[in-house]
Amino acid sequence: MRLFPTTRIPRDLPSSYARPRAVLAVSAFAAIFSLHRAVSAFAAVSILLRGVFAFAAVFALPHADPVFAQAASESGWFNTDRTQALVLGIILTGAILLYVVLASAGRPLFIRKIAGLDTVEEAVGRATEMGKPILYVPGLNDMDEVQTIASMNLLGHLATIIAGYDSRLHVPVRKSLVMSVARETVQQSYLSAGRPDAYQEDDIHYVSDAQFAYAAAVDGIIVREKPAACFYLGGFYAESLILAETGNSIGAIQIAGTARPPQLPFFVAACDYTLIGEELFAASAYLSKEPRMLGSLKGQDAGKGIAIVFILVGSALATLESITGSETVREVSEIVLWLFR
């Protein structure tokens, strides 16, 4: 007995005739999928229903759209040319899940020290003692840039520390969306620190979309307010040295970080500490010690370690093959190189 209709739509019909049926099948699946909320007390039944209807949607969709069915019949469901990507994905996913489980179980995971992040609390404490504000520059990119997202995570951790020390945080931004996200992030940090009354929305403000107008405005803030600590974390361009040199001229502790290699030499020369490349993205896990973030970080490092081992083994096998001309060595070398084809 078949659970689903097997009637085929003639392939010479226009695809627009079949589209409504495909949309109807997906919409019906979405509607039925949401029914599990009504039986939340019966968790097992809910999971079973979701699994059944998920499989139903997957197998019913080809019958609803002949174009989809023809593509599936001609090319198959599995692209064997990309098997190595599946193997590498399974290895990397397994490593991440393993470390997440270990971190959640309380297993200590080693992460090398990042000097710039270890001095964050010291910089905030110095600013508090001197009675001066702390400047945070989240870069020039919008929220669609991963460096800005990482910068917002760091801003949240920094704002929590600042709220505990009762210092003032000043965040000039270049993009309006970044301003909105920064305000929400800082407000939540002050709330979690038990100091919602200390949050000042106007301290996080929009300056200008123009690159050097923004740089000039930030330089003016540095010269006028003379912050005790300056943080430059995010995506930066030609203005990086201008900002860092101005902060250095007033004697502020400066911590910078970016994933743009051309700007790293300027930050290294003018700042006290610099987060280089991936250190910017690892900083959230380093500061929060949250098990899932730590496990993900360690799992990615394990994946890089596995890749390095395969590269070294492949290079050694290729060298050995060229020297000995052994057929066995060539076959093993092809297996190793197949993974990274």
Secondary structure, DSSP 8 states (H G I E B T S, - for coil): --SS------TTS-HHHHHHHHHHHHHHHHHHHGGGGGGTT-HHHHHHHHHHHHHHHHHHHHHH-HHHHHHHHHH-SS-GGGHHHHHHHHHHHHHHHHHHHHHHTT--------HHHHTHHHHHHHHHHHT--EEEE--S--TTSHHHHHHHHHHHHHHHHHHHHT--EEEEESSHHHHHHHHHHHHHHHHHTT-GGG--GGGEEE--SSHHHHHHHHHHHHHHH--SEEEEES---TTHHHHHHHHHHTT-EEEEEES-GGGHHHHHHHSSEEEETTHHHHHHHHHH--HHHHHHHHHHHHHHHHHHHHHHHHHHHHHHHHHH--HHHHHHHHHHHHTT-
